């Protein structure tokens, strides 16, 4: 059907010179966004939040509901924004959830302590003195230790990965197998602004990925980006995470080339000529200049993701070709739909401010011209990748 056809934008087509013949291009690096690209994010976070609720109940907090961590994370960010907007904007997903977990547990502990004191004194909680209230709050902050907060957070993150494996799009494994068959030497990585890591998804995605780069791996770059995103006149760029991914690829590709580029000398040759063995083993090493220029111009980089600003704009700015994953309704994407109407309620999991969303929408518009291929069905991805590679070769 027409809706299943791969749509290639005009900027992806390039005219070939009748005189100059291009060298054959090959796919060197393929990177993926994860959330809402390889699985729907909403049910995954629903499952993770349910795990959070179960974890705090194990510590005796039975009244905590799955959505409480989400609402508290928003509250924490809003309160921080009143005194330090830039810090609030750059707060990582991990930081906001840990703060939310602590706040939820502290609030319950605080209320329990006040009720216990009031019972002992046979007086209403409302009649307790400010000194008692202040010390009850201090008690609660001491009672909730970092190790308990981390244990609850670990339960949340573990379930996030388990749920992602349960919710991967049905055709994903077949698609990944086809890509590996078409491009056996490709290095595959993940670039994500969340906490997902395909290398932790050992039953599904781990065998196909070579590395993962998270925004939280570089807090300095992340902080600077969200600082610029939160400023009215700021010019936010997300290239830094893709530059880090490209550096990781260069290291892996160089190591792979070194391993495949020379066969080890025989033991007899080593025994007869140790100097020759030493020079042979080092001949495949690359110096810094070699690494900086690697890979060659014929090794293509393609990034696949659902977000115009982050996936398309960020990766294209570093030289990647792009595949925009704007999937049919059956895939239950929610992240990209946040920009359709900023006045509507955002998904429960979203903690972005309206100013951030407005800036992101501007970035989305600017990135539309950088889309090479757009797909509506994940089954079209291998063909989309092959079309890009062929287009760079013809």
C-alpha positions in Angstrom: 0.0 0.0 0.0 1.0 3.6 -0.4 1.4 4.1 3.3 3.9 1.4 3.5 6.1 2.8 0.8 9.4 4.3 1.9 9.4 8.1 1.3 12.6 9.6 0.2 12.9 13.4 0.5 14.3 15.4 -2.3 17.3 16.4 -0.4 18.4 12.8 -0.2 18.7 12.6 -4.0 22.0 13.7 -5.5 22.9 14.2 -9.1 26.0 12.2 -10.3 28.7 13.7 -12.5 28.9 12.0 -15.9 32.6 12.3 -15.7 33.5 11.3 -12.2 32.6 7.8 -10.9 32.0 7.5 -7.2 33.8 4.8 -5.2 31.6 2.1 -3.8 30.1 3.2 -0.4 29.6 0.8 2.5 27.7 1.1 5.7 30.3 1.5 8.4 28.1 2.8 11.3 24.4 2.3 12.1 23.1 4.0 15.2 19.6 3.8 16.7 17.5 5.8 19.0 15.6 3.4 21.4 12.5 4.7 23.0 9.6 4.9 20.5 11.9 3.8 17.7 12.4 0.1 18.6 9.6 -0.2 21.1 6.7 2.0 22.4 7.8 4.0 25.5 4.5 4.4 27.2 3.8 0.8 28.2 7.5 0.4 29.1 7.4 3.3 31.6 4.0 2.1 32.9 5.6 -1.3 33.8 8.7 0.4 35.3 6.5 2.7 37.5 4.5 -0.3 38.7 7.8 -1.9 39.7 8.7 1.2 41.6 5.4 0.9 43.5 6.1 -2.7 44.3 9.7 -1.9 45.5 8.6 0.8 47.9 5.9 -1.5 49.3 8.7 -3.9 50.2 10.1 -1.2 52.5 6.7 -0.7 54.1 5.2 2.1 52.0 2.0 0.4 50.9 0.1 3.5 49.9 2.5 4.5 47.0 0.9 4.3 43.6 2.7 3.7 40.3 2.1 7.3 39.1 3.4 8.9 42.3 7.0 8.9 41.1 6.1 10.6 37.9 4.1 13.3 39.6 6.7 13.9 42.2 9.5 14.1 39.6 7.5 16.9 37.9 7.0 18.7 41.3 10.7 18.5 42.1 11.6 19.9 38.7 9.0 22.7 39.0 10.2 23.7 42.5 13.8 23.7 41.3 12.9 25.9 38.3 11.6 28.6 40.6 15.1 29.2 42.0 17.4 27.7 39.3 15.7 27.3 35.9 18.9 26.1 34.2 19.6 23.4 36.8 16.0 22.2 36.6 16.1 22.0 32.8 19.4 20.0 32.8 18.2 17.6 35.5 18.8 14.1 34.2 16.2 11.4 34.2 18.2 9.4 36.8 18.6 12.5 39.1 14.9 13.4 38.9 13.7 9.9 39.7 16.1 9.5 42.6 15.0 12.8 44.0 11.3 11.8 43.5 11.8 8.5 45.2 13.4 10.1 48.2 10.7 12.8 48.4 7.9 10.3 48.2 9.4 8.1 51.0 10.4 11.1 53.1 6.9 12.6 53.0 5.3 9.4 54.2 7.9 8.9 56.9 7.4 12.5 58.0 3.6 12.1 58.2 4.0 8.9 60.2 6.4 10.5 62.7 4.0 13.4 63.3 1.1 11.1 63.8 3.2 9.0 66.3 4.2 12.1 68.3 0.6 13.4 68.3 -0.7 10.0 69.6 1.9 10.0 72.3 0.9 13.5 73.4 -2.8 12.9 72.9 -3.0 16.0 70.7 -4.0 16.7 67.1 -1.3 16.8 64.5 -2.3 20.4 63.6 -1.5 21.5 67.2 2.1 20.3 67.1 4.7 23.1 67.5 6.9 24.2 64.6 9.9 22.8 66.4 8.4 19.3 66.5 7.4 19.6 62.8 10.9 20.7 61.9 12.6 17.9 63.8 10.1 15.3 62.3 11.2 16.5 58.8 14.8 16.1 59.8 14.1 12.6 61.1 12.5 11.6 57.8 15.5 12.9 55.8 17.9 10.8 57.9 15.6 7.7 58.0 15.6 7.4 54.2 19.1 6.4 53.3 20.8 6.6 49.8 21.1 2.8 49.7 17.3 2.4 50.0 16.7 5.1 47.4 19.1 3.3 45.1 17.5 -0.1 45.7 14.1 1.3 44.7 15.6 3.0 41.6 17.4 -0.2 40.6 14.1 -2.0 40.6 12.6 0.7 38.4 15.5 0.6 35.9 15.6 -3.2 35.8 12.0 -3.5 34.9 12.4 -0.8 32.3 14.8 -3.1 30.4 12.7 -6.2 31.0 9.6 -4.4 29.8 11.4 -3.0 26.7 12.3 -6.6 25.7 8.6 -7.7 26.1 7.4 -4.7 24.0 9.9 -4.6 21.2 8.2 -4.2 17.9 7.3 -7.7 16.6 9.4 -7.4 13.4 12.5 -5.9 15.0 14.6 -9.1 15.3 13.8 -10.0 11.7 14.8 -6.5 10.6 18.0 -6.6 12.5 18.9 -10.0 11.1 18.3 -8.6 7.6 20.5 -5.6 8.2 23.3 -7.7 9.5 23.0 -10.0 6.5 23.1 -7.1 4.0 25.9 -5.3 5.9 27.9 -7.9 7.8 30.7 -5.5 8.7 28.6 -2.7 10.1 29.1 -1.5 13.7 25.8 -0.9 15.4 25.3 1.5 18.3 22.5 3.1 20.3 22.3 6.8 21.1 19.7 7.7 23.7 18.6 10.5 25.9 17.0 8.0 28.3 18.3 5.2 30.5 17.7 2.3 28.2 20.7 0.3 27.1 20.3 -2.5 24.5 23.3 -4.3 25.9 21.2 -5.0 29.0 18.5 -6.6 26.9 20.2 -9.9 26.6 17.3 -11.9 25.2 16.5 -9.6 22.3 18.7 -6.6 21.3 22.1 -7.2 22.9 23.5 -9.6 20.2 23.0 -6.9 17.6 24.6 -3.9 19.3 28.2 -3.1 19.8 27.9 0.0 22.0 25.5 2.4 23.7 25.9 6.2 24.2 23.6 7.8 26.7 23.1 11.5 27.2 23.8 10.9 30.9 27.3 9.7 30.1 28.3 13.3 29.5 26.6 15.5 32.1 28.6 18.6 31.0 27.4 18.4 27.4 23.9 17.6 28.6 23.8 20.5 31.0 25.0 22.9 28.4 22.4 21.7 25.9 19.5 22.1 28.3 20.8 25.4 29.5 20.7 26.7 25.9 17.3 25.0 25.3 15.9 26.8 28.3 17.1 30.2 27.2 14.9 32.4 25.0 17.8 33.4 22.7 19.7 30.2 23.2 21.0 28.1 20.2 20.8 24.6 21.5 22.8 21.9 19.7 22.7 18.2 20.4 25.8 17.3 18.3 28.0 16.5 21.3 26.4 13.1 22.0 26.7 12.1 18.3 30.3 13.3 18.2 30.9 10.9 21.2 29.2 8.1 19.3 31.4 8.8 16.2 34.5 8.7 18.4 33.4 5.3 19.8 32.9 4.0 16.3 36.3 5.1 15.2 37.9 3.3 18.1 35.9 0.1 17.5 36.4 0.2 13.7 40.2 0.8 14.1 40.4 -2.1 16.6 38.4 -4.3 14.2 40.6 -3.4 11.3 43.7 -4.1 13.3 42.4 -7.5 14.3 41.4 -8.4 10.7 44.2 -6.7 8.9 47.1 -8.9 9.8 47.5 -12.5 10.6 49.7 -13.4 13.6 53.1 -14.7 12.8 53.9 -18.4 13.4 55.5 -19.3 16.8 58.6 -20.5 14.9 59.0 -17.1 13.3 58.7 -15.4 16.6 61.3 -17.6 18.1 63.7 -17.1 15.2 63.3 -13.3 15.1 61.8 -11.6 18.1 62.3 -8.1 16.6 60.2 -9.2 13.6 57.5 -10.5 15.9 57.4 -7.2 17.8 57.2 -5.1 14.6 54.6 -7.3 13.2 52.3 -7.0 16.2 52.6 -3.2 16.2 52.3 -2.7 12.5 48.5 -2.8 12.7 48.3 -0.2 15.5 46.9 3.2 14.6 48.3 6.4 15.8 46.2 9.4 16.8 46.3 10.9 13.3 45.2 7.6 11.7 42.3 7.3 14.2 41.1 10.9 13.6 40.9 10.3 9.8 39.3 6.9 10.2 36.9 5.8 8.8 37.2 6.7 5.1 34.8 8.9 3.2 33.3 5.7 1.7 32.1 4.4 5.1 28.6 5.7 5.6 27.0 6.5 8.9 23.2 6.2 9.2 21.1 7.2 12.2 17.6 5.9 12.8 15.2 7.6 15.2 11.8 9.1 15.8 12.7 12.6 16.9 13.3 15.3 14.3 15.3 17.6 16.6 17.4 15.1 18.5 17.8 12.2 16.1 17.7 13.9 12.7 19.1 17.4 13.5 21.8 16.2 15.9 23.2 13.3 13.9 23.0 15.0 10.5 25.0 17.9 12.0 27.8 15.4 12.5 27.7 13.9 9.1 25.1 11.1 9.4 22.5 10.1 6.9 19.1 9.9 8.6 16.0 7.7 8.7 13.0 9.2 10.4 10.9 6.6 12.1 7.4 8.1 11.9 5.4 5.0 12.4 1.8 4.1 11.8 -0.7 4.3 14.6 -0.4 0.6 15.4 3.1 1.1 16.8 1.8 3.4 19.6 4.4 6.1 19.4 3.7 8.9 21.8 6.9 11.1 22.0 6.6 12.7 18.6 2.9 13.5 19.1 3.7 15.8 22.0 4.4 18.6 19.4 1.1 18.4 17.6 -0.6 20.7 20.1 1.4 22.1 23.0 -1.7 23.2 24.8 -2.9 19.7 25.2 -2.0 17.5 28.1 1.4 15.9 27.6 2.0 12.2 28.1 2.2 11.3 31.8 5.9 10.5 31.5 6.9 13.8 30.0 8.5 16.3 32.4 9.6 19.0 29.8 8.4 22.5 30.4 6.3 24.3 27.8 9.3 26.6 26.9 11.4 23.6 26.2 8.7 22.1 24.1 8.3 25.3 22.1 12.1 25.4 21.4 12.1 21.7 20.5 9.3 22.3 18.0 11.4 25.0 16.3 14.3 22.6 16.2 12.0 20.0 14.6 11.0 22.4 11.8 14.7 23.1 11.1 15.5 19.4 11.0 12.9 18.4 8.4 15.1 19.4 5.5 17.8 17.0 6.9 15.7 13.8 6.7 17.0 11.4 4.0 14.3 8.7 4.3 11.1 8.5 6.3 9.5 5.2 7.1 6.0 4.3 8.4 6.7 0.6 9.0 9.8 -0.9 10.6 9.9 -3.6 8.0 10.9 -1.0 5.5 14.1 -0.1 7.4 16.5 -2.6 5.6 15.3 -1.2 2.2 15.7 2.4 3.4 19.2 1.7 4.5 20.1 0.0 1.2 18.6 2.9 -0.7 20.8 5.4 1.1 23.9 3.3 0.6 23.1 2.8 -3.1 22.4 6.5 -3.5 25.9 7.3 -2.3 27.5 4.8 -4.6 25.7 5.5 -7.9 
